[in-house]
Amino acid sequence: MALLLAVLSAASRAYRAGYTLPDEFESYEEYCDRLREYKVVFESAAADEDKFRQLENLEAEAALELRRFIKMKMRATFIF
């Protein structure tokens, strides 16, 4: 019985940590908005240098998002 309770407790914490974080959803929406902005600027750029600069910005943005995601997952507590 104790094992069943432990598994249910861990499952409920994993669900709350992974699926019910409003901050995570808002952060994802902001990231998507920034990507859309980069796309518009990239498509409107005439020179290859400007397009390359936008790709560099996109790469930096993606790296920041990956770091944020990893930090958030490292802070997630599934079992106390």
Backbone as CSV, one residue per row, in Angstrom:
resi,resn,N_x,N_y,N_z,CA_x,CA_y,CA_z,C_x,C_y,C_z
1,MET,0.823,-1.187,0.000,0.000,0.000,0.000,0.877,1.265,0.000
2,ALA,1.951,1.231,0.774,2.843,2.391,0.849,3.506,2.649,-0.506
3,LEU,3.841,1.577,-1.203,4.449,1.728,-2.517,3.467,2.370,-3.500
4,LEU,2.215,1.967,-3.448,1.183,2.542,-4.307,1.004,4.033,-4.016
5,LEU,0.983,4.401,-2.751,0.853,5.808,-2.385,2.068,6.622,-2.849
6,ALA,3.236,6.036,-2.735,4.445,6.727,-3.179,4.425,6.960,-4.690
7,VAL,3.984,5.949,-5.427,3.913,6.078,-6.886,2.867,7.113,-7.275
8,LEU,1.706,7.097,-6.640,0.662,8.079,-6.938,1.122,9.490,-6.578
9,SER,1.815,9.625,-5.474,2.328,10.930,-5.077,3.348,11.445,-6.088
10,ALA,4.249,10.597,-6.510,5.255,10.993,-7.497,4.594,11.349,-8.827
11,ALA,3.592,10.588,-9.215,2.898,10.864,-10.473,2.165,12.201,-10.420
12,SER,1.518,12.488,-9.300,0.795,13.763,-9.205,1.762,14.943,-9.185
13,ARG,2.894,14.785,-8.532,3.898,15.866,-8.527,4.479,16.061,-9.917
14,ALA,4.729,14.970,-10.623,5.257,15.077,-11.994,4.245,15.769,-12.894
15,TYR,2.992,15.448,-12.728,1.944,16.088,-13.528,1.905,17.583,-13.244
16,ARG,1.901,17.947,-11.970,1.854,19.372,-11.610,3.100,20.099,-12.092
17,ALA,4.268,19.475,-11.968,5.513,20.133,-12.362,5.631,20.243,-13.878
18,GLY,5.083,19.290,-14.591,5.269,19.277,-16.034,4.160,19.870,-16.854
19,TYR,2.947,19.908,-16.319,1.831,20.295,-17.161,1.018,21.471,-16.651
20,THR,1.230,21.915,-15.468,0.368,22.960,-14.928,1.139,24.215,-14.526
21,LEU,2.244,24.465,-15.173,3.013,25.653,-14.851,2.605,26.800,-15.776
22,PRO,1.822,27.737,-15.273,1.421,28.850,-16.144,2.607,29.700,-16.578
23,ASP,3.612,29.831,-15.732,4.796,30.598,-16.103,5.505,29.958,-17.296
24,GLU,5.532,28.647,-17.322,6.178,27.938,-18.425,5.421,28.191,-19.724
25,PHE,4.116,28.172,-19.671,3.314,28.405,-20.859,3.510,29.835,-21.376
26,GLU,3.512,30.800,-20.467,3.726,32.192,-20.857,5.115,32.379,-21.458
27,SER,6.102,31.744,-20.873,7.466,31.838,-21.384,7.543,31.245,-22.793
28,TYR,6.863,30.141,-23.007,6.853,29.515,-24.325,6.189,30.430,-25.351
29,GLU,5.094,31.075,-24.976,4.422,32.007,-25.891,5.325,33.188,-26.239
30,GLU,6.039,33.721,-25.254,6.970,34.822,-25.507,8.082,34.385,-26.460
31,TYR,8.587,33.181,-26.255,9.641,32.658,-27.124,9.130,32.525,-28.558
32,CYS,7.933,32.013,-28.716,7.347,31.874,-30.058,7.153,33.239,-30.713
33,ASP,6.733,34.217,-29.938,6.570,35.572,-30.482,7.901,36.133,-30.966
34,ARG,8.961,35.917,-30.189,10.282,36.399,-30.602,10.747,35.697,-31.876
35,LEU,10.459,34.400,-31.986,10.837,33.673,-33.196,10.092,34.205,-34.410
36,ARG,8.824,34.531,-34.232,8.059,35.116,-35.338,8.651,36.458,-35.764
37,GLU,9.079,37.255,-34.792,9.706,38.548,-35.109,10.996,38.341,-35.900
38,TYR,11.817,37.384,-35.495,13.049,37.100,-36.229,12.730,36.660,-37.662
39,LYS,11.686,35.866,-37.814,11.300,35.390,-39.143,10.901,36.553,-40.046
40,VAL,10.109,37.479,-39.522,9.672,38.632,-40.315,10.872,39.476,-40.731
41,VAL,11.769,39.739,-39.791,12.946,40.550,-40.109,13.835,39.816,-41.108
42,PHE,13.982,38.505,-40.930,14.807,37.715,-41.848,14.244,37.766,-43.265
43,GLU,12.932,37.579,-43.379,12.313,37.566,-44.701,12.325,38.938,-45.364
44,SER,12.350,39.993,-44.577,12.346,41.333,-45.163,13.755,41.867,-45.432
45,ALA,14.766,41.179,-44.951,16.152,41.632,-45.158,16.560,41.388,-46.612
46,ALA,17.182,42.393,-47.191,17.595,42.278,-48.589,19.014,41.717,-48.706
47,ALA,19.892,42.169,-47.841,21.299,41.758,-47.923,21.529,40.449,-47.171
48,ASP,22.457,39.680,-47.696,22.796,38.408,-47.047,23.394,38.627,-45.666
49,GLU,24.124,39.724,-45.486,24.710,40.031,-44.176,23.625,40.230,-43.124
50,ASP,22.553,40.918,-43.503,21.448,41.128,-42.560,20.762,39.817,-42.216
51,LYS,20.610,38.954,-43.212,20.001,37.640,-42.957,20.892,36.812,-42.037
52,PHE,22.192,36.864,-42.275,23.130,36.133,-41.431,23.079,36.648,-40.000
53,ARG,22.989,37.963,-39.836,22.890,38.564,-38.499,21.625,38.085,-37.784
54,GLN,20.529,37.990,-38.523,19.291,37.502,-37.919,19.407,36.029,-37.530
55,LEU,20.100,35.258,-38.332,20.321,33.857,-37.973,21.185,33.738,-36.721
56,GLU,22.159,34.624,-36.578,22.970,34.638,-35.355,22.105,34.992,-34.150
57,ASN,21.215,35.965,-34.317,20.299,36.330,-33.229,19.383,35.162,-32.875
58,LEU,18.915,34.466,-33.888,18.055,33.306,-33.657,18.800,32.208,-32.904
59,GLU,20.043,31.990,-33.274,20.856,30.986,-32.588,21.041,31.351,-31.118
60,ALA,21.334,32.614,-30.846,21.509,33.064,-29.463,20.201,32.919,-28.681
61,GLU,19.097,33.253,-29.301,17.786,33.130,-28.643,17.475,31.671,-28.328
62,ALA,17.776,30.786,-29.265,17.532,29.361,-29.048,18.410,28.823,-27.909
63,ALA,19.645,29.276,-27.828,20.527,28.839,-26.743,20.016,29.319,-25.392
64,LEU,19.529,30.573,-25.336,18.955,31.081,-24.087,17.725,30.280,-23.672
65,GLU,16.892,29.946,-24.635,15.686,29.169,-24.336,16.050,27.775,-23.842
66,LEU,17.049,27.174,-24.446,17.485,25.846,-24.000,18.025,25.899,-22.576
67,ARG,18.824,26.920,-22.268,19.341,27.067,-20.899,18.202,27.254,-19.901
68,ARG,17.222,28.087,-20.259,16.082,28.325,-19.379,15.294,27.035,-19.156
69,PHE,15.098,26.274,-20.212,14.366,25.012,-20.120,15.099,24.019,-19.218
70,ILE,16.401,23.906,-19.392,17.180,22.973,-18.575,17.148,23.386,-17.106
71,LYS,17.299,24.690,-16.831,17.242,25.160,-15.445,15.877,24.877,-14.831
72,MET,14.817,25.101,-15.589,13.470,24.857,-15.082,13.279,23.373,-14.767
73,LYS,13.761,22.501,-15.635,13.614,21.064,-15.404,14.491,20.603,-14.244
74,MET,15.634,21.245,-14.038,16.495,20.873,-12.912,15.849,21.265,-11.586
75,ARG,15.056,22.350,-11.592,14.387,22.798,-10.369,13.132,21.978,-10.066
76,ALA,12.617,21.266,-11.065,11.396,20.482,-10.863,11.663,19.390,-9.832
77,THR,10.771,19.277,-8.871,10.898,18.259,-7.839,9.803,17.229,-8.038
78,PHE,10.191,16.026,-8.308,9.208,14.983,-8.536,8.962,14.148,-7.280
79,ILE,9.986,13.946,-6.491,9.834,13.159,-5.262,10.576,13.887,-4.149
80,PHE,9.893,14.112,-3.059,10.514,14.790,-1.908,11.256,13.808,-1.046
